[in-house]
Amino acid sequence: MVKIDIVSGFLGAGKTTLIKKLLKDAFQGEQVVLIENEFGEIGIDGGFLKEAGIQIREMNSGCICCSLVGDFGASLKEVVEKYHPDRILIEPSGVGKLSDVIKAVQGVEKEVDITLNSYTTVVDAKKCKMYMRNFGEFFNNQVEYAGAIIMSRTDIVDEEKATKAMELLREINKNAAIITTPIEKLEGKKLLEVMEHPVSLEEELLKEEHEHHHHHDHDEECGCGHDHDHDHEHEHHHHHDHDEECGCGHDHDHEHEHHHDHDEECSCGHDHDHEHEHHHHHDHDEECSCGCGHDHHHDHHHHHADEVFTSWGRETIKKYTREALEKMLEALSASEEYGIILRAKGMLPAEDGTWIYFDMVPEETEIREGAPEYTGRLCVIGSKLNEEKLAQLFGLNA
Ligand SMILES: Nc1nc2c(ncn2[C@@H]2O[C@H](COP(=O)(O)OP(=O)(O)OP(=O)(O)O)[C@@H](O)[C@H]2O)c(=O)[nH]1
């Protein structure tokens, strides 16, 4: 049985960073294949991970969503038959919906000898609130459906912001284990254990309570595998508190339905807070007032990622200097002249013969030296990108 582990997370959240750690610290001795679905026609990450010596299958033709489920299933099947791995890691694109990817895996579970082992979402603690607000349709879905949530950048964010992010995450996912310790402080095995068996503190406490109150041991069972007989504590939960759980590890409430009605946002880049009506009227004839120009009729999911997000990428032999690149990346996020930039990354030849690798998310830019690549590549992802201006900025042909 091949284990399937999904590592989801919004653009630049830290998925690749997590995967590298797991490969190094947690999967020794296992044969692992990574299926990567990058958004944008120029694959960038493959190179980093190939150094780790694992098989990588890139799917760059579109996102694994409703339209690609069939292709994805076929791809999964092929990987299983060709490599017979112990584990397949799936890294969906940063703008993919986790629910779509889970569905796609479940769709082939009967035909192929696989089991959905874990589905984790990495969330940038610094940008969680902003992304929820502006790109909620994609961002929230990844949070809602996660078994475990790993908060990245808890090493650099202040406590107050991290706490707020944690609260927001908990609001839309009551059950997931939320990992707040910076991952480099955790052993890979420990991390994997939480991803595979996410148990929230609430569940753990409730379980303890159950165990504590089960001395009388009568005959009835509720079906969740624990013995709750005549347990006052248990009844208390049933009568008073619809949101709490029985601690058996299953989700008995209809949380997802709830969240779809209330929390989703249109993700067209505007803040539609207090505009819940917008979502409720889709069955009727009203036009979407979000101004994003799409017909959202009868479409509960609103948008496909490629309607909201675009990417621009180039292969190039042009040489750059660190200083010049730094300025270009600064300019990218300084205004909306180039669009709403959410992510930029690449590897470019430098004038001094070295190679410059860069990673940019809003307010954070990392430039480092890396190994020579077969050619220079760069990719920018965002909303409403101005491709002509981007080409101009990097000194490339439009
Ligand atoms: N300080 C800090 N930086 C992080 C952390 N996680 C990721 N980063 C940085 O954030 C940038 C993006 O990280 P990646 O791991 O490439 O993110 P990703 O989710 O794979 O990004 P996509 O390529 O957009 O899918 C890199 O510069 C990382 O070094 C973290 O926990 N703390």
The ligand as an SDF file (V2000), in Angstrom:
LIG
                    3D

 32 34  0  0  0  0  0  0  0  0999 V2000
   12.0780   32.5360    8.3660 N   0  0  0  0  0  0  0  0  0  0  0  0
   11.4120   31.5660    7.7510 C   0  0  0  0  0  0  0  0  0  0  0  0
   11.4110   31.5130    6.3990 N   0  0  0  0  0  0  0  0  0  0  0  0
   10.7320   30.4960    5.8190 C   0  0  0  0  0  0  0  0  0  0  0  0
   10.0240   29.5170    6.5710 C   0  0  0  0  0  0  0  0  0  0  0  0
    9.4420   28.6590    5.6920 N   0  0  0  0  0  0  0  0  0  0  0  0
    9.7790   29.0790    4.4630 C   0  0  0  0  0  0  0  0  0  0  0  0
   10.5660   30.1850    4.5220 N   0  0  0  0  0  0  0  0  0  0  0  0
   11.1390   30.9410    3.3800 C   0  0  0  0  0  0  0  0  0  0  0  0
   10.0710   31.3280    2.5250 O   0  0  0  0  0  0  0  0  0  0  0  0
   10.4360   31.2560    1.1590 C   0  0  0  0  0  0  0  0  0  0  0  0
    9.4690   30.3200    0.4340 C   0  0  0  0  0  0  0  0  0  0  0  0
    9.5830   29.0090    0.9580 O   0  0  0  0  0  0  0  0  0  0  0  0
    9.2300   27.7010    0.0980 P   0  0  0  0  0  0  0  0  0  0  0  0
    9.4740   26.5230    0.9750 O   0  0  0  0  0  0  0  0  0  0  0  0
    9.9050   27.7520   -1.2170 O   0  0  0  0  0  0  0  0  0  0  0  0
    7.6730   27.9260   -0.1030 O   0  0  0  0  0  0  0  0  0  0  0  0
    6.6320   27.1270   -1.0390 P   0  0  0  0  0  0  0  0  0  0  0  0
    5.3940   27.0320   -0.2720 O   0  0  0  0  0  0  0  0  0  0  0  0
    7.2480   25.8730   -1.5400 O   0  0  0  0  0  0  0  0  0  0  0  0
    6.4650   28.1670   -2.2130 O   0  0  0  0  0  0  0  0  0  0  0  0
    5.8530   28.0040   -3.6920 P   0  0  0  0  0  0  0  0  0  0  0  0
    7.0560   27.7870   -4.5270 O   0  0  0  0  0  0  0  0  0  0  0  0
    5.2130   29.3090   -3.9750 O   0  0  0  0  0  0  0  0  0  0  0  0
    4.9120   26.8720   -3.7130 O   0  0  0  0  0  0  0  0  0  0  0  0
   11.8690   30.7460    1.1500 C   0  0  0  0  0  0  0  0  0  0  0  0
   12.7180   31.8770    1.0320 O   0  0  0  0  0  0  0  0  0  0  0  0
   12.0270   30.0820    2.4980 C   0  0  0  0  0  0  0  0  0  0  0  0
   13.3610   30.1040    2.9630 O   0  0  0  0  0  0  0  0  0  0  0  0
   10.0280   29.6190    8.0080 C   0  0  0  0  0  0  0  0  0  0  0  0
    9.4300   28.8350    8.7660 O   0  0  0  0  0  0  0  0  0  0  0  0
   10.7290   30.6620    8.5240 N   0  0  0  0  0  0  0  0  0  0  0  0
  1  2  1  0
  2  3  2  0
  2 32  1  0
  3  4  1  0
  4  5  2  0
  4  8  1  0
  5  6  1  0
  5 30  1  0
  6  7  2  0
  7  8  1  0
  8  9  1  0
  9 10  1  0
  9 28  1  0
 10 11  1  0
 11 12  1  0
 11 26  1  0
 12 13  1  0
 13 14  1  0
 14 15  2  0
 14 16  1  0
 14 17  1  0
 17 18  1  0
 18 19  2  0
 18 20  1  0
 18 21  1  0
 21 22  1  0
 22 23  2  0
 22 24  1  0
 22 25  1  0
 26 27  1  0
 26 28  1  0
 28 29  1  0
 30 31  2  0
 30 32  1  0
M  END
$$$$
